[in-house]
Structure formats: structure tokens, C-alpha cells
Amino acid sequence: MVEADHPELSVRRQCELLGLSRSSLYYQPTGETPENLRLMQLIDEQYTACPFYGSRKMTPWLDQHGEEVNRKRVQRRMRKMGLEAIDPKPRLSTAGRGHKVSPYLLRGVKVERPNHVWNTDITYVPMREGFMCLYLAAVLDWYSRYVIGWRLSNTLDGSFCLEMLEDALRSGKPEVFNTDQGVQFTAEACTGRLEAAEVAVSMDGRGRALDKLFVERLWKTVEYENIYIQGYETVSELQRGPRRYFGFYNEDRLHESLGYQTPGTVYRGIGATTG
């Protein structure tokens, strides 16, 4: 997305708008060792089951399961995977330097219709081939649990999140777009695109861990019903797999919380009213 010969914007300015460091333009992802990949798989499975586990709890859990690792190593692996315990604490994510942090707009707001609030988040996806790890981002409609859009990336820079946002906005737009204060979502390119679409931007603040509840449930569902079962070995397989699964999730998977309707039915407003 960065054009070296752009007639108006320097490479430095383009990187600032996208929330990228210039060094990331030349970054070639390196594979993880088999030992690290195995450890990350264990961490990921336990985190999916217990998303309130941070490195402090994860380290003794690993020790009890025969993994002699220190907390610093666990912290590095969880940071690499983009995992952080879901618990009420200040500043779950940190905005990039100079990035705009929007106020939290959902305090006391009851979400009662599709396209009222969209939420977004990123999760880690382990790969077998080449000992790689990828990152999966999604935009979720809060009311219907409908997945509006998603993207995979091998880095945590902001460009793939912007591409995902552009795709999502082609299908419609929310009244409020809620996210955390991560650098991918506070970058000017992301917030500016939402403001241009006349979408209010809300960012989770102090003690707003529960705002990620719906999207964390989505990650748990995707991992247990698709990723762990399929055991994707190549990037191309992983690209095709979520596409099929999200189609199933949106249009065929019944949700108890939606009165045993599908997200697609509720999102399009053709089913019974949910409670």
C-alpha cells in the first residue's frame, strides 16, 4: 500500500498515515522454531479456553503441564501472538505516538439494531508450514454477531486492518465503530477513513475489557470449530478455510443468544426480534 514514487506523499508520511514504521517495509518474517511453535500452540489453546489468563497465570499452568519456561519467555510469546488477558485493568492496548485516541461512546448505550455498533479485533493463528504465525482480524456487528469482514496478515502493521475496513464499508456502515487503542486502529488512515464515512469512532478506555466479549467469543468459536480441527499447513489453505467457515458462521450456524437464528438472518432483519 506504500508507493515509493508517490507524487505528493513521501514514504515517511505514507507510513505515518498507515501506522507503519519505515523499517517494516523491508521486514521479511522469520519462522519460529519447532519448540516455540509447540509452546505457542499450547498457550493459544489455553488462552482460548481461559482468555483471562495472562503471563502470570499462564506460566504456572505450563509448568504444571510439563513445560519448564520462565515468565519472560511466556510474555514474549504472548506478545508475539497478540494475546492479553481479558480483565478490568487500564490501557489494554497502547496507541502509536502522535495517534489520535477517540473517546469511549458506548457507556450506558443499549445496542438494539444491526449496524448500530461494529467492533474489531486481532487474534493469532498458528501455522505448521515453515513454523510461521499469522494474524486474523475481523469486523463484527455487535447486535447480530455477523462478521462484516476479515483479513489475514503475517505482521501486525496497520495496512491489512485498513484493507479490511475498506471492504467492510463497501457493504454498509455502522453508526459507531468501536475498537481498542492499538496502533493499527488509532492510525490516521483508519480513523480518517471512518470520519470520512461519517462514522463515530469509539475506543475502549479504562476498565472496558467486557467490550471485547463478543469478538473474543468469535475467536474461540473459530479456533475450536475450524482452525484446531482443520490444522491448516499452508497459507493458501488458511486463506480458503476461514472464507468457507465465516460463510457457514454467518448463514448457517445457529446462535442460542440470537434465539437460534443465524447472524445473517438477524443482520438482514428478516428473523424474529432477539431479546
N, C-alpha and C positions, 0 to 999 in steps of 0.2 A: 504493500500500500504506500510505501515511501518511494517517491520518484526523485532520483538523483539529479535529473536535469529539469526539474520543475521551474517554469519561467518566473514565478513570483515568490515561492516559499523555499527557503533554504532547507537542507536536510535537518539541521538542528531544530528549526521551527516546526517542521512536519513531525519530528519525534516528540516535541513538547505537546503538540495537539493530540497525538495518539497515546500519550502516556508511556512512551518508549524511551529507553536510554539508547544513545547512539551505538554503544558497544553491542547492543542486542541485534543490530542489523547484520553483524558479522559473526554472530554466535552460531556455532554448529553443535547441536545437542549431543552430549556424550551418553553412552549407555551405562546403566547401573550394573554392578557386579551381580552374579547369581545370588550371593549371600544377602546383599542389600535388597534385591528384588523379593527374595523369600521373606525377609523381615518386613518389608513394606506391605506385602500381601497379608501377613498376619495382623499388622497394625490396621490395615484398611478393613479387614473383616470384623475386628473387634470394635473399631470406631463405628462401623455401620450398625452393629448391634447396640453399642453404647456410645452415642455421639457426645455424651457429657464427659467422656474420658479425654483428659489432656495428657501431656507427657508425665505428669506426676503420678497419675493412676495407671497409665499405660505401661510404665517401666516395671513396677512390681508384678503386673499381670503377665507381662512377657517372661519375667523371671520365674514365676510360678509355672509357666508352661515350657520351661527348659531353655529359655533364651537368656544367656548371660550378657546383658547390654547395660550400659550406663545411661543415665537420663539425657546427657548431652547428645548422645547418638540418636536417641529416640526423638529428641527435639528437632534435630537436623532432618531426620526422615519425615517427620510430620510436617515440617515447614516446606520441604520439597514437594510433599503431596498436597499442600494447601489445606491441611486439616487443623482445626482448632476446636477445643471443647466448647460445646453449647452450654453456657451457663451465664447468669446475670453478672457481668463484670464490665467495666468501662472499656471502650475502644477495642472492639473485637478486630477491627481492621484499621489500617493507617492510610490516610490519603497521601498522594505524592506531594512533594514540596511545591508549593505555589498552586496546588489544585484547589478548586472551589469545593467546599463541603456544604451541601444543602441542608436545610433544617428538616427535622422529622415532622411529617404532616399527618400521621395516622393515629395520633393519641386520641383515644375515645371514639374513633371512627368505626362504624359497623359496615363491613363490606357486604352489599346485598344484591349485586348485579355483575354480570360479565363486563369486562373492560373497565371496571372501576379502578382496580389496582393490579398492576403487573409486578412481579418480583423476579429477581435474577440472582444466580449464584454459580460457583465453580466447584467442581469436585475432581478428584484424582482418579485416573483409570490405569491399572497396571497392565503391562503388555509382556508377553513371553518372548517374542522375537526380538533379538538384539538387546534384551534387558532394558527396554525403554519404558517410559511412563508418559502418558498423555493426560490432558486436562479437558474435561467436558463441562461446558457452560450451557445453561438453559434459561429461557424466559417463561415464567409460569403465570397464568391468570389465577389470582387468589380465589375468586369465587367458585369457579368451575373446576379448578385443578388442571385446566387444559394447557398443554405445552405449546406455546406460541412459536417458539423457535429454539434451535440448539446449534452448537458448534464444537468441534474438536480442535485442539492445538497441542503442539509439543513444547510450548513455552507459555508463561503467564503474562505476556505483554498484552497491551490493550487492543491490538488490531483485530483479533478474532472476536472479541466481545463487541466491537463496533460493527463488524460484518453481521454478527448475529442480530444486533439491534436493528440494523437496516432491513434485514429480512423480515423481522417481526413487524416492523412498522408498515411494511407493504401490505400486510393483511388487515391492518386496523391500527388503533392506538388507544391507550388507556387514559383515564383522567389523571392517574398518579402512577409514576414509575418508582418503586421502592427498591433500594439496594443497600449494601453496606458501604463503608467508607474506603474500600480497597482502591488501589491506584488505577485499576482497569476501568472503574466506574466514575471516578472523580476527574478523569482526564477531560480537557476542554472539548475534545472531539465528541465524546459521549454525551456530556451534559449539554453541550451546544446543540447537538442533533435533536435531543429531546425538547429543548426550549424552542427550537425552530419549528417543531411539530406541535407546539403549544401543549406540551405535556408537563405537568408539575413534577418536579424531582424531589423525592423524599429519601433521606439517608438515615439508616439506623444509627441511633446515638447511644447514650449511656443506658445500660440495662435493657436493651431491646432484643435480647437473644431469642425470645419467643417468636419474633417476626420471621425468623428463618425456619420455623417449624414445618410449614407446608413443603418448602423446597427440600428440606432435609428428609422428609418422608418420601419425596420423589426419588432422591438419590438412593435411599435404602431399597425402595421398590425396584429401581432399575438394576441395582447391583445384585440383589438376591434373585430376581426373576429373569435376568438376562445375562449380565456380564459374568457372574460366577458360574452360571450354568453352561454358557457357550464357551468360555475360556478362549477368547479371541487370541490368535497367534500373530496376526499381521495387521498393519494399519488399514489396509483395504477391507479386511474382514470387519474391523471395528467401525469403519465408516458405514458399511452396509447394515451392520447389526442394529445400532440404535435407530437408524431410519425405519427399519421394519418394526422395532419394538415400540417406538413412540407413536407410530401409526396404530398399532394394537392398543397401546395405553390410552390414546385419545378417543378411539372409536369403538373399541370392543371390550375393554376392561371395565367391569362394573365396580363402583366405589360405594362402600357402605355409607360413608359420610354424605354421599350425594343421593341417598335413597335408592341405592342400587341402579343408578343410571351411569352412563359413561360421561367423561368430561366433555366430549364433543357435543353430546345431546344437550347438556346443561349450558355450555358456552354459546351454542346457537339459539338457546331459548326455546327449544321445542319439546322439552320434557316437563315433568311436574316440578313445581317450585320446591327448592331444597330448604331444609329448616336451618 
